């Protein structure tokens, strides 16, 4: 599987993986720094989400700028789409694995539910199904956000860099 690069090179699947990994690494570094700044100033919920959104968009713009020479003008949207879809797939696994490793995730979901409804008659199955619904909702929202922000960021970043004239 390969795509054309500018200048006749081929964009191989390995390069798409490299681009996705670059977005992930830059995103993690930016998220850490923005999280340190935004979580104390905006509160844990809004600061955490704001840091995540802003860091992902900036990471995609930076990586789009860096890899702009690799993307052919006529297939730019297709190439960026493939990168975004792979990143979205990676996000789904990241959220699922993060939730399974975090012992407080279900406690947060349970606390939220108890504050909204009377749950005294709920069975263990009810709690399990609600926890799975919360996890799936979180995965879907993160995948959609990842798809949109990486597509927009990569496209904007690639448009900021002018192609070299040979």
C-alpha positions in Angstrom: 0.0 0.0 0.0 1.5 3.3 -1.0 0.6 6.8 -1.9 2.4 9.4 -4.1 4.6 12.0 -2.5 5.5 15.3 -4.0 8.4 14.8 -6.3 7.5 11.3 -7.4 8.4 9.6 -4.1 5.9 7.0 -2.6 4.1 7.5 0.7 4.3 4.0 2.2 2.2 2.7 5.0 5.2 3.0 7.3 5.3 6.7 6.6 1.7 7.0 7.6 2.5 5.2 10.8 5.4 7.5 11.4 3.1 10.5 10.9 0.5 9.1 13.4 3.3 8.4 15.9 4.6 11.9 15.5 1.2 13.4 16.1 0.8 11.2 19.2 4.3 12.1 20.6 3.9 15.8 20.0 0.4 15.7 21.4 1.5 13.9 24.6 4.3 16.5 25.2 2.0 19.4 24.6 -0.8 17.9 26.7 1.6 17.6 29.6 2.6 21.2 29.5 -0.9 22.5 28.8 -2.3 20.3 31.5 0.1 21.8 34.0 -1.2 25.3 33.0 -4.9 24.7 32.4 -6.0 22.1 35.0 -5.2 24.3 38.0 -6.6 27.5 36.4 -9.7 26.0 34.8 -10.5 23.1 37.2 -9.9 19.4 36.6 -12.7 18.7 34.2 -12.5 21.7 31.9 -8.8 22.1 32.2 -8.2 18.4 31.3 -10.5 18.6 28.2 -9.2 22.0 27.1 -5.6 20.8 27.3 -6.5 17.7 25.3 -8.3 19.5 22.5 -5.7 22.3 22.2 -2.7 20.0 22.3 -4.1 17.7 19.7 -4.9 20.5 17.3 -1.5 22.1 17.7 0.3 18.8 17.4 -1.6 18.0 14.1 -0.7 21.5 12.8 3.0 21.0 13.6 3.2 17.5 12.1 1.2 18.7 9.1 3.7 21.4 8.6 6.7 19.1 9.0 5.3 16.4 6.6 3.8 18.9 4.1 6.4 18.1 1.5 5.4 14.4 1.6 1.8 15.1 0.7 0.8 15.4 -3.0 -1.6 18.3 -3.8 -4.1 16.1 -5.7 -4.4 13.5 -3.0 -3.8 15.7 0.0 -7.3 15.1 1.5 -7.1 11.3 0.9 -3.7 11.0 2.5 -4.6 13.2 5.5 -7.8 11.2 5.8 -5.9 7.9 6.0 -3.6 9.4 8.6 -6.6 10.7 10.6 -8.4 7.3 10.4 -5.4 5.5 11.7 -5.0 8.1 14.4 -8.7 7.6 15.4 -8.2 3.9 15.6 -5.2 4.5 17.8 -7.3 6.8 20.0 -10.0 4.2 20.5 -7.4 1.7 21.9 -5.8 4.4 23.9 -9.0 5.3 25.7 -10.0 1.7 26.3 -6.6 0.8 27.6 -6.4 3.9 29.7 -9.8 3.2 31.3 -8.9 -0.4 32.0 -5.6 0.7 33.7 -7.3 3.5 35.7 -9.0 2.1 38.8 -10.9 5.3 39.3 -12.7 5.4 36.0 -15.7 3.3 37.1 -15.7 5.1 40.4 -16.1 8.4 38.5 -18.9 6.9 36.4 -20.7 5.5 39.5 -20.4 8.8 41.4 -21.8 10.7 38.4 -24.8 8.3 38.1 -25.5 8.4 41.8 -25.6 12.2 41.8 -28.0 12.2 38.9 -30.5 9.4 39.7 -31.7 7.2 42.5 -29.7 4.0 42.1 -30.7 2.0 45.2 -32.5 -0.7 43.2 -29.8 -1.2 40.6 -28.3 -4.6 40.2 -24.6 -5.4 39.4 -25.7 -6.0 35.8 -27.1 -2.5 35.7 -23.9 -1.0 37.0 -21.8 -3.0 34.5 -24.0 -2.0 31.5 -23.9 1.7 32.6 -20.1 1.5 32.9 -19.8 0.0 29.4 -22.1 2.7 28.0 -19.9 5.4 29.6 -16.7 3.8 28.2 -18.2 3.4 24.7 -19.4 7.0 24.7 -16.0 8.2 25.8 -14.3 6.1 23.0 -16.7 7.4 20.3 -16.3 11.0 21.4 -12.5 10.7 21.5 -12.4 9.0 18.1 -14.6 11.7 16.5 -12.6 14.5 18.1 -9.3 12.8 17.1 -10.5 12.4 13.5 -11.7 16.0 13.1 -8.8 17.7 14.9 -6.1 15.6 13.2 -7.7 16.1 9.8 -8.1 19.9 10.2 -4.7 20.3 11.9 -2.8 18.2 9.3 -4.5 20.1 6.5 -3.8 23.5 7.9 -0.3 22.6 8.8 0.4 21.3 5.3 -1.1 24.5 3.8 1.2 26.7 5.8 4.3 25.3 4.2 4.9 26.2 0.6 6.2 23.4 -1.7 9.8 23.7 -2.8 10.4 24.7 -6.4 12.8 22.4 -8.2 
